[in-house]
Amino acid sequence: MNHLNYEFDASQGDVAEVTLDRAANVLLMDPANYDDYLHGRPYRYDGGYATKSPVRLAVPRAGHWHVVVDLGGGPGQVRASVSLLSGASV
């Protein structure tokens, strides 16, 4: 599966800000759901298909997180960057 993966530790109330160069799926998930994503099993995430940049995703609880950016199997490539904003609002 072709995707970009950004890993980070965050606190509840932090915000992951994702900047994209084109529309793409932007998914925030914990490690267990990321493993399910990698292995083609059902998984849960926050986010979805983003047509505007930047995308802001609130971290629901403290822990280790993954932001995944993919094109859902579509053609082409996407460039992205992720910043963690402490205590920011969505």
Secondary structure by P-SEA (a helix, b strand, c coil): ccbbbbbbbbcccbbbbbbbccbbbbbbbcaaaaaaaaacccccccccccccccbbbbbccccbbbbbbccccccbbbbbbbbbbccccc
